[in-house]
Amino acid sequence: MTTATTASWVRRWPARGVRARRFVCFPPAGAGAGFYRDWAAALPADCELWAVQYPGREDRFGEPLVPDLQRLADQTAEVPGLLDGTPLWLFGHSMGALVAYEVARRLETSTTLQRLVVSGRIARRHHRPGVLHQLDDKAFAAEVLQLGGVPEALLADPDMRALILPIMRSDYQAVETYAALPHPPLCTPVLALSGTDDQHAPPPLMEHWADVTAGPFRLGVHPGGHFFLVPRLSEVVRDVLAPM
């Protein structure tokens, strides 16, 4: 395994004041670190933002994709600086929620992990293997459009479609082949976020994230579908920062 470097694996926005905590954010399927660009201004001045850059997208385009969620977590957990003593808050949306959870498992005993926030992804007890990543391009593109997050115009353009679908397919494979290994629950507080109209991760199923921690748990529900956090960024940030 290639040793991770901070420069390749995260994009960093420094705190606007005295740094008191670090937010490490994990993108959903198909997305890169730019998905969290607006968070830098939305977070309090004492927060440093690290957005994880998975291989094969944005400025890492051309690097081999990683269709294995456990390997993504292994590589991210090796990023230098995560163990420098700065209090950590991990946030992941959709596929990113699973990666954030697996990274939390790897780091909890050796770092100052203060909170795990999982958004838009059902709890691991409901996770089932899937085969959508094996569909032909036409059927797979239809599934991607149904989830939302990728404009229809991009998938209608043959050149853009040829760029986007392999990344999405790799990420779907990572999620659909993910197997959570047995282990004790976390001690870290866990916040689960859901959109009221999210058919893929409805609030009742998001509540079961409580099973992964022996610490405090809270469910936050916001108006909207699977990508509720994009138009409601300020409300989501307030919920993330609210007491457990």
ROSE-4610 file (N, C-alpha, C; in Angstrom, 1 decimal, always signed):
// ROSE-4610
residu = [M/M/M/T/T/T/T/T/T/A/A/A/T/T/T/T/T/T/A/A/A/S/S/S/W/W/W/V/V/V/R/R/R/R/R/R/W/W/W/P/P/P/A/A/A/R/R/R/G/G/G/V/V/V/R/R/R/A/A/A/R/R/R/R/R/R/F/F/F/V/V/V/C/C/C/F/F/F/P/P/P/P/P/P/A/A/A/G/G/G/A/A/A/G/G/G/A/A/A/G/G/G/F/F/F/Y/Y/Y/R/R/R/D/D/D/W/W/W/A/A/A/A/A/A/A/A/A/L/L/L/P/P/P/A/A/A/D/D/D/C/C/C/E/E/E/L/L/L/W/W/W/A/A/A/V/V/V/Q/Q/Q/Y/Y/Y/P/P/P/G/G/G/R/R/R/E/E/E/D/D/D/R/R/R/F/F/F/G/G/G/E/E/E/P/P/P/L/L/L/V/V/V/P/P/P/D/D/D/L/L/L/Q/Q/Q/R/R/R/L/L/L/A/A/A/D/D/D/Q/Q/Q/T/T/T/A/A/A/E/E/E/V/V/V/P/P/P/G/G/G/L/L/L/L/L/L/D/D/D/G/G/G/T/T/T/P/P/P/L/L/L/W/W/W/L/L/L/F/F/F/G/G/G/H/H/H/S/S/S/M/M/M/G/G/G/A/A/A/L/L/L/V/V/V/A/A/A/Y/Y/Y/E/E/E/V/V/V/A/A/A/R/R/R/R/R/R/L/L/L/E/E/E/T/T/T/S/S/S/T/T/T/T/T/T/L/L/L/Q/Q/Q/R/R/R/L/L/L/V/V/V/V/V/V/S/S/S/G/G/G/R/R/R/I/I/I/A/A/A/R/R/R/R/R/R/H/H/H/H/H/H/R/R/R/P/P/P/G/G/G/V/V/V/L/L/L/H/H/H/Q/Q/Q/L/L/L/D/D/D/D/D/D/K/K/K/A/A/A/F/F/F/A/A/A/A/A/A/E/E/E/V/V/V/L/L/L/Q/Q/Q/L/L/L/G/G/G/G/G/G/V/V/V/P/P/P/E/E/E/A/A/A/L/L/L/L/L/L/A/A/A/D/D/D/P/P/P/D/D/D/M/M/M/R/R/R/A/A/A/L/L/L/I/I/I/L/L/L/P/P/P/I/I/I/M/M/M/R/R/R/S/S/S/D/D/D/Y/Y/Y/Q/Q/Q/A/A/A/V/V/V/E/E/E/T/T/T/Y/Y/Y/A/A/A/A/A/A/L/L/L/P/P/P/H/H/H/P/P/P/P/P/P/L/L/L/C/C/C/T/T/T/P/P/P/V/V/V/L/L/L/A/A/A/L/L/L/S/S/S/G/G/G/T/T/T/D/D/D/D/D/D/Q/Q/Q/H/H/H/A/A/A/P/P/P/P/P/P/P/P/P/L/L/L/M/M/M/E/E/E/H/H/H/W/W/W/A/A/A/D/D/D/V/V/V/T/T/T/A/A/A/G/G/G/P/P/P/F/F/F/R/R/R/L/L/L/G/G/G/V/V/V/H/H/H/P/P/P/G/G/G/G/G/G/H/H/H/F/F/F/F/F/F/L/L/L/V/V/V/P/P/P/R/R/R/L/L/L/S/S/S/E/E/E/V/V/V/V/V/V/R/R/R/D/D/D/V/V/V/L/L/L/A/A/A/P/P/P/M/M/M]
num = [1/1/1/2/2/2/3/3/3/4/4/4/5/5/5/6/6/6/7/7/7/8/8/8/9/9/9/10/10/10/11/11/11/12/12/12/13/13/13/14/14/14/15/15/15/16/16/16/17/17/17/18/18/18/19/19/19/20/20/20/21/21/21/22/22/22/23/23/23/24/24/24/25/25/25/26/26/26/27/27/27/28/28/28/29/29/29/30/30/30/31/31/31/32/32/32/33/33/33/34/34/34/35/35/35/36/36/36/37/37/37/38/38/38/39/39/39/40/40/40/41/41/41/42/42/42/43/43/43/44/44/44/45/45/45/46/46/46/47/47/47/48/48/48/49/49/49/50/50/50/51/51/51/52/52/52/53/53/53/54/54/54/55/55/55/56/56/56/57/57/57/58/58/58/59/59/59/60/60/60/61/61/61/62/62/62/63/63/63/64/64/64/65/65/65/66/66/66/67/67/67/68/68/68/69/69/69/70/70/70/71/71/71/72/72/72/73/73/73/74/74/74/75/75/75/76/76/76/77/77/77/78/78/78/79/79/79/80/80/80/81/81/81/82/82/82/83/83/83/84/84/84/85/85/85/86/86/86/87/87/87/88/88/88/89/89/89/90/90/90/91/91/91/92/92/92/93/93/93/94/94/94/95/95/95/96/96/96/97/97/97/98/98/98/99/99/99/100/100/100/101/101/101/102/102/102/103/103/103/104/104/104/105/105/105/106/106/106/107/107/107/108/108/108/109/109/109/110/110/110/111/111/111/112/112/112/113/113/113/114/114/114/115/115/115/116/116/116/117/117/117/118/118/118/119/119/119/120/120/120/121/121/121/122/122/122/123/123/123/124/124/124/125/125/125/126/126/126/127/127/127/128/128/128/129/129/129/130/130/130/131/131/131/132/132/132/133/133/133/134/134/134/135/135/135/136/136/136/137/137/137/138/138/138/139/139/139/140/140/140/141/141/141/142/142/142/143/143/143/144/144/144/145/145/145/146/146/146/147/147/147/148/148/148/149/149/149/150/150/150/151/151/151/152/152/152/153/153/153/154/154/154/155/155/155/156/156/156/157/157/157/158/158/158/159/159/159/160/160/160/161/161/161/162/162/162/163/163/163/164/164/164/165/165/165/166/166/166/167/167/167/168/168/168/169/169/169/170/170/170/171/171/171/172/172/172/173/173/173/174/174/174/175/175/175/176/176/176/177/177/177/178/178/178/179/179/179/180/180/180/181/181/181/182/182/182/183/183/183/184/184/184/185/185/185/186/186/186/187/187/187/188/188/188/189/189/189/190/190/190/191/191/191/192/192/192/193/193/193/194/194/194/195/195/195/196/196/196/197/197/197/198/198/198/199/199/199/200/200/200/201/201/201/202/202/202/203/203/203/204/204/204/205/205/205/206/206/206/207/207/207/208/208/208/209/209/209/210/210/210/211/211/211/212/212/212/213/213/213/214/214/214/215/215/215/216/216/216/217/217/217/218/218/218/219/219/219/220/220/220/221/221/221/222/222/222/223/223/223/224/224/224/225/225/225/226/226/226/227/227/227/228/228/228/229/229/229/230/230/230/231/231/231/232/232/232/233/233/233/234/234/234/235/235/235/236/236/236/237/237/237/238/238/238/239/239/239/240/240/240/241/241/241/242/242/242/243/243/243/244/244/244]
x = [+0.8/+0.0/+0.9/+0.6/+1.3/+1.0/+2.0/+1.8/+1.0/+0.0/-0.8/+0.0/-0.2/+0.4/-0.8/-0.6/-1.6/-1.9/-0.9/-1.1/-2.0/-1.8/-2.6/-4.0/-4.2/-5.4/-6.4/-6.0/-6.9/-6.7/-7.8/-7.7/-8.0/-7.2/-7.2/-7.6/-8.5/-8.9/-8.6/-7.6/-7.2/-8.3/-8.3/-9.2/-9.0/-10.1/-10.0/-9.6/-9.5/-9.1/-8.1/-8.1/-7.3/-7.9/-7.1/-7.7/-8.0/-9.2/-9.6/-10.1/-10.4/-10.9/-10.7/-10.7/-10.5/-11.7/-12.4/-13.4/-12.8/-13.0/-12.5/-13.8/-14.0/-15.3/-15.0/-15.9/-15.8/-16.9/-16.6/-17.6/-18.4/-19.6/-20.5/-19.9/-20.5/-20.1/-20.0/-18.9/-18.7/-18.1/-18.1/-17.7/-16.2/-15.7/-14.3/-14.4/-13.2/-13.1/-13.9/-14.0/-14.8/-16.2/-16.8/-18.1/-18.3/-17.2/-17.3/-16.7/-16.4/-15.7/-16.5/-17.8/-18.6/-18.6/-18.2/-18.2/-17.1/-16.1/-15.0/-15.5/-16.4/-17.0/-18.1/-18.8/-20.0/-19.6/-18.4/-18.0/-17.5/-17.5/-17.0/-15.5/-15.1/-13.7/-12.7/-13.0/-12.0/-11.9/-12.6/-12.6/-11.6/-10.8/-10.0/-10.8/-10.8/-11.5/-10.6/-10.7/-10.0/-11.0/-11.0/-11.9/-11.1/-11.6/-10.8/-11.0/-9.9/-9.8/-9.5/-10.6/-10.4/-9.6/-8.9/-8.2/-9.1/-8.7/-9.4/-10.3/-10.3/-11.3/-10.6/-11.2/-10.7/-9.2/-8.3/-6.9/-6.2/-6.9/-6.3/-6.9/-7.5/-8.0/-6.8/-7.1/-6.0/-5.4/-5.5/-5.0/-6.0/-5.5/-6.4/-7.5/-8.8/-9.9/-9.8/-10.4/-10.3/-11.8/-12.2/-13.5/-13.7/-13.0/-13.0/-13.0/-14.2/-14.4/-13.4/-13.1/-12.2/-10.8/-10.4/-9.1/-9.1/-10.2/-10.3/-10.1/-10.7/-10.6/-9.2/-8.6/-7.2/-6.3/-6.4/-5.5/-5.8/-7.0/-7.3/-6.8/-7.0/-6.6/-5.1/-4.3/-2.8/-2.4/-3.3/-2.9/-2.1/-0.9/-0.2/-0.9/-0.9/-1.5/-2.8/-3.4/-4.6/-4.4/-3.2/-2.8/-2.0/-2.1/-1.3/-1.9/-3.0/-3.6/-4.7/-5.0/-6.1/-7.4/-8.3/-9.6/-10.3/-10.8/-11.3/-12.8/-13.5/-14.9/-14.9/-15.5/-15.6/-17.0/-17.1/-18.4/-18.4/-19.4/-19.5/-20.9/-21.1/-22.4/-22.5/-23.6/-23.9/-22.7/-22.0/-20.9/-19.9/-19.7/-18.8/-19.1/-20.4/-20.7/-20.1/-20.1/-19.5/-18.0/-17.3/-15.9/-15.5/-16.3/-16.1/-16.2/-17.2/-17.4/-16.2/-15.7/-14.6/-13.3/-13.1/-12.0/-12.1/-13.3/-13.5/-13.1/-13.4/-13.0/-11.5/-10.8/-9.4/-8.7/-9.3/-8.6/-9.0/-10.1/-10.7/-9.8/-9.0/-8.2/-6.8/-6.5/-5.2/-5.3/-6.5/-6.6/-7.7/-7.8/-8.8/-10.1/-10.7/-12.0/-13.1/-13.8/-14.9/-16.3/-16.4/-17.8/-17.7/-18.6/-18.8/-20.2/-20.3/-21.5/-21.7/-22.8/-23.1/-24.4/-24.4/-25.5/-25.9/-27.2/-27.7/-27.3/-27.0/-26.6/-27.2/-27.9/-28.5/-27.5/-27.9/-27.0/-26.5/-25.4/-24.7/-25.5/-26.4/-27.3/-28.2/-28.5/-29.4/-28.6/-27.3/-26.5/-26.6/-26.9/-26.9/-26.1/-25.5/-24.7/-25.6/-25.0/-25.8/-25.1/-25.8/-25.2/-25.4/-25.8/-26.1/-24.8/-23.6/-22.4/-22.1/-22.9/-22.7/-23.6/-24.5/-25.4/-24.7/-25.3/-24.7/-24.8/-24.1/-24.0/-25.4/-26.3/-27.6/-28.4/-28.5/-29.2/-28.5/-27.2/-26.5/-26.7/-26.6/-26.8/-28.2/-29.2/-30.5/-30.6/-29.9/-29.8/-29.1/-28.1/-27.3/-28.2/-29.0/-29.9/-31.0/-31.5/-32.6/-32.1/-30.9/-30.3/-30.2/-29.9/-29.7/-28.2/-27.9/-26.5/-25.7/-26.0/-25.3/-26.4/-26.1/-27.1/-27.3/-28.5/-28.9/-28.1/-27.8/-27.1/-25.7/-25.1/-23.7/-23.8/-24.7/-24.8/-25.3/-26.0/-26.4/-25.3/-24.2/-23.1/-22.2/-21.9/-21.1/-19.7/-19.1/-17.7/-17.7/-18.7/-18.8/-19.2/-20.2/-20.7/-19.5/-18.6/-17.4/-16.5/-16.5/-15.6/-16.3/-17.6/-18.3/-18.7/-19.2/-19.7/-18.6/-17.4/-16.4/-16.2/-16.2/-16.0/-17.2/-18.4/-19.6/-19.7/-19.3/-19.4/-18.4/-17.2/-16.2/-16.7/-17.3/-17.8/-19.0/-19.9/-21.0/-20.5/-19.5/-18.9/-18.3/-17.7/-17.1/-18.2/-19.4/-20.5/-21.2/-21.4/-22.2/-21.5/-20.1/-19.4/-18.8/-19.2/-18.7/-19.3/-18.4/-18.8/-18.2/-19.1/-18.7/-18.2/-17.0/-16.5/-17.0/-17.1/-17.6/-16.5/-17.0/-16.1/-16.9/-16.3/-17.0/-17.5/-18.6/-19.1/-18.1/-18.2/-17.4/-17.8/-17.0/-17.3/-17.7/-17.3/-17.5/-19.0/-19.4/-20.8/-21.0/-22.2/-22.6/-23.9/-23.8/-25.0/-25.3/-26.6/-27.0/-28.0/-27.8/-28.6/-29.3/-30.6/-31.4/-32.3/-32.6/-33.6/-35.0/-36.0/-37.4/-37.9/-37.4/-37.9/-36.8/-35.8/-34.8/-35.2/-35.5/-36.0/-34.9/-33.6/-32.5/-32.0/-32.2/-31.8/-32.8/-34.1/-35.1/-34.8/-35.4/-35.1/-35.2/-36.3/-36.4/-35.2/-34.6/-33.4/-32.2/-32.1/-30.9/-30.8/-31.9/-31.9/-31.1/-30.9/-30.2/-28.7/-28.2/-26.8/-26.5/-27.5/-27.3/-26.6/-26.7/-26.1/-24.6/-24.0/-22.5/-21.8/-22.5/-21.7/-22.3/-21.4/-21.9/-22.0/-21.6/-21.7/-23.0/-23.1/-24.4/-24.7/-26.0/-26.5/-27.6/-27.7/-28.8/-29.1/-30.4/-30.8/-31.3/-30.8/-31.2/-31.9/-33.1/-33.9/-34.1/-33.8/-34.0/-34.8/-35.6/-36.4/-35.5/-36.0/-35.3/-35.1/-34.5/-34.2/-32.8/-32.2/-30.9/-29.8/-29.8/-28.8/-29.3/-30.1/-30.7/-29.6/-28.4/-27.4/-26.9/-27.1/-26.5/-27.3/-28.6/-29.3/-29.5/-29.3/-29.5/-28.2/-27.1/-25.8/-25.8/-26.3/-26.2/-26.9/-28.1/-28.9/-28.2/-27.6/-26.9/-25.7/-24.9/-23.8/-24.2/-25.3/-25.8/-26.2/-26.8/-27.2/-25.9/-24.9/-23.7/-23.0/-23.1/-22.4/-23.2/-24.5/-25.4/-25.0/-25.2/-24.9/-25.6/-25.0/-25.6/-26.6]
y = [-1.2/+0.0/+1.2/+2.2/+3.4/+4.3/+4.8/+5.6/+6.9/+7.2/+8.4/+9.7/+10.7/+12.0/+13.0/+14.0/+15.0/+15.7/+16.1/+16.9/+16.2/+14.8/+14.1/+13.8/+13.5/+12.9/+14.0/+15.1/+16.1/+17.5/+18.3/+19.7/+20.5/+21.4/+22.1/+23.6/+24.0/+25.4/+25.7/+26.6/+26.9/+27.6/+27.5/+28.2/+29.7/+30.5/+31.9/+32.6/+31.9/+32.4/+31.4/+31.3/+30.3/+29.0/+28.0/+26.7/+25.9/+25.5/+24.7/+23.3/+23.0/+21.7/+21.6/+20.4/+20.1/+19.2/+19.7/+19.0/+18.2/+16.9/+16.1/+15.5/+15.9/+15.6/+14.7/+13.7/+12.6/+12.8/+12.9/+13.1/+11.9/+12.2/+11.1/+10.5/+9.4/+8.7/+9.7/+9.6/+10.4/+11.8/+12.2/+13.6/+13.6/+14.8/+15.0/+16.0/+16.5/+17.4/+18.7/+19.1/+20.3/+20.3/+19.1/+19.0/+19.8/+20.0/+20.6/+22.0/+22.6/+23.9/+25.0/+25.0/+26.0/+25.9/+24.7/+24.6/+25.4/+25.8/+26.6/+27.9/+28.6/+29.8/+29.6/+28.5/+28.2/+27.8/+27.1/+26.7/+27.9/+27.7/+28.8/+29.1/+30.2/+30.7/+29.8/+29.1/+28.2/+26.8/+26.6/+25.3/+25.3/+24.3/+24.0/+22.9/+23.1/+22.1/+21.3/+20.0/+19.0/+18.3/+18.4/+17.6/+16.5/+15.3/+14.1/+14.1/+13.9/+13.7/+12.3/+11.5/+10.2/+10.1/+9.1/+9.0/+8.9/+9.5/+9.4/+10.5/+11.6/+12.7/+14.0/+15.1/+16.4/+16.4/+17.0/+17.0/+15.7/+14.6/+13.3/+12.5/+13.1/+12.4/+11.7/+10.5/+9.7/+8.7/+8.9/+7.9/+6.8/+5.6/+4.4/+4.6/+4.3/+4.4/+3.3/+3.4/+2.4/+1.9/+0.8/+0.3/-0.6/-0.2/-1.0/+0.0/+0.0/+1.0/+0.8/-0.4/-0.7/-0.1/-0.3/+0.2/+1.7/+2.4/+3.8/+4.3/+3.6/+4.0/+3.8/+2.7/+2.4/+3.5/+3.9/+4.9/+6.3/+6.6/+7.9/+8.0/+6.9/+6.9/+7.0/+6.8/+6.9/+8.3/+9.2/+10.6/+11.3/+11.8/+12.4/+13.7/+13.9/+15.1/+14.7/+13.6/+13.3/+12.9/+12.6/+12.2/+13.3/+14.6/+15.6/+16.2/+15.7/+16.2/+17.1/+17.6/+18.5/+17.8/+18.3/+17.6/+17.4/+16.2/+15.8/+15.7/+16.2/+15.9/+15.3/+14.1/+13.5/+13.6/+14.0/+14.2/+13.4/+12.6/+11.9/+11.9/+12.1/+12.1/+10.9/+10.1/+9.0/+8.0/+7.7/+6.8/+7.3/+8.6/+9.2/+8.9/+8.7/+8.3/+7.0/+6.0/+4.7/+4.9/+5.7/+5.8/+6.5/+7.6/+8.3/+7.4/+6.5/+5.6/+4.6/+4.1/+3.2/+3.9/+5.1/+5.9/+6.1/+6.4/+6.6/+5.4/+4.2/+2.9/+2.8/+3.2/+3.1/+4.1/+5.3/+6.4/+6.6/+6.0/+6.4/+6.2/+5.2/+4.9/+5.7/+6.3/+6.9/+8.4/+9.0/+10.4/+11.1/+12.4/+13.1/+13.3/+12.1/+12.1/+12.6/+13.6/+14.2/+13.9/+13.8/+13.5/+12.9/+11.9/+11.4/+11.7/+12.3/+12.7/+11.9/+11.1/+10.3/+10.8/+11.1/+11.7/+11.0/+10.8/+10.3/+8.9/+8.0/+6.6/+5.8/+4.7/+3.9/+3.2/+2.9/+2.3/+0.9/+0.5/-0.7/-1.9/-2.0/-3.2/-3.4/-2.4/-2.5/-2.6/-2.6/-2.6/-4.0/-4.0/-5.3/-5.2/-6.3/-6.2/-5.8/-5.2/-4.8/-5.0/-4.9/-5.2/-4.1/-2.9/-1.8/-1.5/-1.6/-1.3/-2.2/-3.3/-4.2/-4.0/-3.0/-2.7/-2.1/-2.2/-1.6/-0.1/+0.7/+2.1/+2.8/+2.4/+3.1/+2.9/+1.7/+1.4/+2.0/+2.0/+2.5/+4.1/+4.7/+6.2/+6.5/+5.7/+6.0/+5.9/+5.0/+4.8/+6.1/+6.5/+7.7/+8.9/+9.1/+10.2/+10.2/+9.0/+8.8/+9.2/+9.0/+9.3/+10.8/+11.5/+13.0/+13.3/+14.6/+15.0/+15.2/+14.5/+14.6/+15.2/+16.4/+17.0/+16.1/+16.1/+15.2/+15.7/+17.0/+17.5/+16.9/+16.6/+16.1/+14.7/+13.9/+12.5/+12.4/+13.4/+13.4/+13.7/+14.3/+14.6/+13.4/+12.8/+11.6/+11.7/+12.8/+13.0/+13.0/+13.8/+13.9/+12.6/+11.9/+10.6/+9.6/+9.6/+8.7/+9.0/+10.3/+10.6/+10.3/+10.5/+10.4/+9.0/+8.2/+6.9/+5.9/+5.9/+5.0/+5.4/+6.6/+7.1/+6.6/+6.9/+6.5/+5.0/+4.3/+2.8/+2.2/+2.8/+2.4/+2.6/+3.8/+4.1/+3.3/+3.0/+2.1/+0.7/+0.3/-1.0/-1.0/+0.1/+0.1/+0.0/+0.7/+0.6/-0.7/-1.2/-2.5/-3.7/-3.6/-4.8/-4.6/-3.5/-3.2/-4.2/-4.7/-5.6/-5.0/-4.7/-4.2/-5.3/-5.3/-6.4/-6.3/-7.4/-7.3/-6.6/-5.8/-5.1/-4.4/-4.0/-3.3/-1.9/-1.4/-0.1/+1.0/+2.1/+3.3/+3.8/+4.7/+5.5/+7.0/+7.3/+8.6/+9.0/+10.2/+10.6/+10.5/+10.1/+10.0/+10.8/+11.6/+12.3/+11.8/+11.4/+10.9/+12.0/+12.4/+13.4/+12.7/+13.2/+12.6/+13.7/+13.5/+14.4/+13.8/+14.6/+14.1/+13.3/+13.6/+12.9/+12.0/+11.7/+10.8/+9.4/+8.8/+7.4/+6.4/+6.9/+6.0/+5.8/+6.9/+6.9/+7.7/+7.1/+7.8/+7.8/+8.8/+9.0/+7.7/+6.9/+5.7/+4.8/+4.6/+3.8/+4.4/+5.8/+6.5/+6.4/+6.2/+6.1/+4.9/+3.9/+2.7/+2.9/+4.1/+4.4/+4.4/+4.5/+4.5/+3.2/+2.2/+0.9/+0.9/+1.8/+1.8/+2.5/+3.1/+3.8/+3.5/+3.4/+3.3/+4.7/+5.7/+7.1/+7.8/+9.1/+9.8/+9.6/+9.6/+9.6/+10.5/+11.2/+12.1/+12.0/+12.1/+12.1/+13.5/+14.0/+15.3/+15.2/+15.7/+15.6/+16.9/+17.0/+18.3/+18.1/+19.2/+19.1/+18.9/+18.0/+17.8/+16.3/+16.0/+14.7/+14.2/+13.4/+12.8/+13.8/+14.9/+15.9/+17.2/+17.0/+18.1/+19.0/+18.6/+19.4/+20.5/+20.3/+21.4/+22.7/+22.7/+24.0/+24.5/+23.6/+23.9/+23.9/+24.3/+24.2/+24.9/+26.1/+26.8/+26.1/+25.5/+24.8/+23.5/+22.8/+21.6/+21.8/+22.9/+23.2/+23.5/+24.2/+24.5/+23.2/+22.3/+21.0/+20.2/+20.2/+19.5/+20.0/+21.3/+21.9/+21.9/+21.6/+21.6/+20.6/+20.8/+19.8/+18.5/+17.4/+16.0/+15.8]
z = [+0.0/+0.0/+0.0/-0.8/-0.9/+0.3/+1.0/+2.1/+1.7/+2.5/+2.2/+2.5/+1.8/+2.1/+2.3/+3.2/+3.4/+2.2/+1.4/+0.2/-0.9/-1.0/-2.0/-1.4/-0.2/+0.3/+0.9/+1.2/+1.8/+1.1/+1.0/+0.7/+1.9/+2.3/+3.6/+3.5/+4.3/+4.5/+6.0/+6.2/+7.6/+8.4/+9.7/+10.5/+10.3/+10.4/+10.3/+11.6/+12.7/+13.9/+14.6/+15.9/+16.6/+16.4/+15.9/+15.6/+16.9/+17.0/+18.2/+17.8/+16.6/+16.1/+14.6/+14.2/+12.7/+12.3/+11.2/+10.6/+9.4/+9.4/+8.3/+7.6/+6.3/+5.6/+4.5/+4.3/+3.4/+2.3/+1.0/+0.0/-0.3/-0.9/-1.4/-2.7/-3.2/-4.4/-5.6/-6.3/-7.5/-7.2/-6.0/-5.7/-5.2/-5.2/-4.6/-3.5/-3.1/-2.0/-2.2/-3.5/-3.8/-3.3/-3.1/-2.5/-1.3/-0.5/+0.8/+0.8/-0.4/-0.5/+0.3/+0.2/+0.9/+2.4/+2.9/+4.4/+5.0/+4.4/+5.0/+5.5/+4.8/+5.3/+6.2/+6.2/+7.0/+8.4/+8.6/+9.9/+10.7/+12.1/+12.9/+12.7/+13.1/+12.8/+13.4/+14.5/+15.2/+14.5/+13.4/+12.7/+11.5/+11.5/+10.3/+9.5/+8.2/+7.3/+6.5/+6.6/+5.7/+5.0/+3.6/+2.8/+2.1/+2.3/+1.7/+0.2/-0.5/-1.9/-2.3/-2.6/-3.0/-4.4/-4.6/-5.9/-7.1/-8.2/-9.5/-9.8/-9.0/-9.3/-9.0/-9.6/-9.5/-9.8/-8.9/-9.3/-9.1/-8.7/-8.7/-9.8/-10.8/-12.0/-12.7/-13.1/-13.7/-12.8/-11.5/-10.5/-10.5/-10.2/-10.1/-9.1/-9.5/-8.5/-7.5/-6.4/-5.3/-5.0/-5.6/-5.4/-4.2/-3.1/-1.9/-0.7/+0.0/+1.0/+2.2/+2.6/+3.7/+3.3/+2.1/+1.7/+1.7/+1.2/+1.3/+2.7/+3.7/+5.1/+5.6/+5.2/+5.6/+5.2/+3.9/+3.3/+4.0/+4.2/+4.8/+6.2/+6.9/+8.4/+8.5/+7.4/+7.5/+7.2/+6.8/+6.4/+7.6/+7.3/+8.4/+8.9/+10.2/+10.7/+11.5/+11.2/+11.9/+13.3/+13.6/+15.0/+15.7/+15.3/+15.9/+17.1/+17.6/+18.9/+18.7/+17.5/+17.3/+17.4/+18.2/+18.3/+16.9/+16.6/+15.3/+15.4/+14.3/+14.1/+12.7/+12.5/+11.2/+10.7/+9.4/+8.8/+7.4/+7.2/+5.9/+5.4/+4.1/+3.5/+2.5/+2.6/+1.7/+1.8/+0.7/+0.8/+1.8/+1.9/+2.8/+4.2/+4.6/+5.9/+6.3/+5.4/+5.7/+5.9/+5.0/+5.1/+6.4/+6.7/+8.0/+9.2/+9.2/+10.3/+10.4/+9.2/+9.3/+9.7/+9.3/+9.8/+11.3/+11.8/+13.2/+14.0/+13.5/+14.1/+14.2/+13.2/+13.2/+14.0/+14.2/+14.9/+16.4/+16.8/+18.0/+19.2/+19.3/+20.4/+20.4/+19.3/+19.2/+18.9/+18.9/+18.6/+19.4/+19.3/+20.0/+19.2/+19.0/+18.2/+19.0/+18.6/+19.5/+19.0/+17.7/+17.1/+15.8/+15.5/+14.2/+13.7/+12.5/+11.9/+10.6/+10.6/+9.4/+8.8/+7.5/+6.8/+5.6/+5.4/+4.1/+3.8/+4.8/+4.5/+5.6/+5.3/+6.3/+7.2/+8.4/+9.4/+8.9/+9.4/+8.9/+9.1/+10.1/+10.3/+9.1/+8.3/+7.2/+5.9/+5.9/+4.7/+4.1/+2.8/+2.1/+0.8/+0.4/-0.9/-2.0/-3.1/-4.2/-5.5/-6.6/-7.9/-8.9/-8.4/-9.4/-10.2/-9.5/-10.2/-11.4/-11.5/-12.6/-13.8/-13.7/-14.7/-16.0/-17.1/-18.3/-18.2/-19.0/-18.8/-18.8/-19.7/-19.8/-18.5/-18.0/-16.8/-15.6/-15.6/-14.4/-14.4/-15.5/-15.6/-15.1/-15.4/-14.9/-13.4/-12.8/-11.3/-10.7/-11.3/-10.8/-10.9/-11.9/-12.0/-11.0/-10.7/-9.8/-8.4/-8.0/-6.7/-6.6/-7.7/-7.7/-7.4/-7.5/-7.3/-8.5/-9.6/-10.9/-11.9/-12.4/-13.4/-14.6/-15.0/-16.2/-17.4/-17.6/-18.7/-18.8/-17.7/-17.8/-18.3/-17.8/-18.3/-19.7/-20.2/-21.6/-22.6/-22.0/-22.9/-22.9/-24.1/-24.2/-23.6/-23.8/-23.2/-21.7/-21.1/-19.7/-19.1/-19.8/-19.3/-19.2/-20.2/-20.2/-19.0/-18.5/-17.4/-16.1/-16.0/-14.7/-14.4/-15.3/-15.0/-14.4/-14.8/-14.2/-12.7/-12.4/-11.0/-10.2/-10.7/-10.0/-9.8/-10.8/-10.8/-9.7/-9.7/-8.7/-7.3/-7.1/-5.7/-5.4/-6.3/-6.0/-5.7/-6.4/-6.1/-4.6/-4.3/-2.9/-1.9/-2.1/-1.2/-1.2/-2.4/-2.5/-2.1/-2.0/-1.6/-0.2/+0.5/+1.8/+2.8/+3.7/+4.7/+6.0/+7.0/+8.3/+9.1/+9.6/+10.4/+11.9/+12.5/+13.9/+14.8/+15.7/+16.6/+17.7/+18.8/+19.8/+19.4/+20.0/+19.6/+19.9/+19.2/+19.5/+20.8/+21.4/+22.5/+22.1/+20.9/+20.4/+20.2/+20.5/+20.2/+18.7/+18.3/+16.9/+16.7/+15.6/+15.1/+13.8/+13.5/+12.2/+11.6/+10.4/+9.7/+8.5/+8.4/+7.3/+6.7/+5.4/+4.8/+4.9/+5.1/+5.3/+4.2/+3.0/+1.7/+1.1/+1.9/+1.4/+1.4/+0.2/+0.1/+0.3/+0.2/+0.3/+1.8/+2.6/+4.0/+4.8/+4.9/+5.7/+7.2/+7.9/+9.3/+10.1/+10.0/+10.8/+10.7/+9.5/+9.4/+9.8/+9.7/+10.2/+11.7/+12.4/+13.9/+14.4/+13.5/+13.9/+14.0/+13.5/+13.8/+15.3/+16.1/+17.5/+18.0/+17.2/+17.5/+17.5/+16.8/+16.6/+17.7/+18.7/+19.7/+21.1/+22.1/+23.5/+24.1/+23.3/+23.7/+23.3/+23.5/+23.1/+21.6/+21.3/+19.9/+19.8/+18.6/+18.3/+16.8/+16.5/+15.1/+14.7/+13.6/+13.1/+11.8/+11.6/+10.4/+9.8/+8.5/+7.8/+6.6/+6.2/+5.0/+3.7/+2.8/+1.6/+1.3/+0.2/-0.3/+0.1/-0.8/-0.4/-0.2/-1.0/-0.9/-0.2/+0.9/+1.7/+2.2/+2.4/+3.1/+2.2/+0.8/-0.1/+0.0/-0.1/+0.0/+1.4/+2.4/+3.8/+4.6/+4.0/+4.6/+6.0/+6.1/+7.4/+8.5/+8.2/+9.2/+9.6/+8.6/+8.9/+9.8/+9.5/+10.3/+11.7/+11.9/+13.3/+14.0/+13.3/+13.9/+14.2/+13.4/+13.6/+14.9/+15.1/+16.2/+17.5/+17.4/+18.6/+19.6/+20.9/+21.9/+21.6/+22.0/+21.8/+22.9]
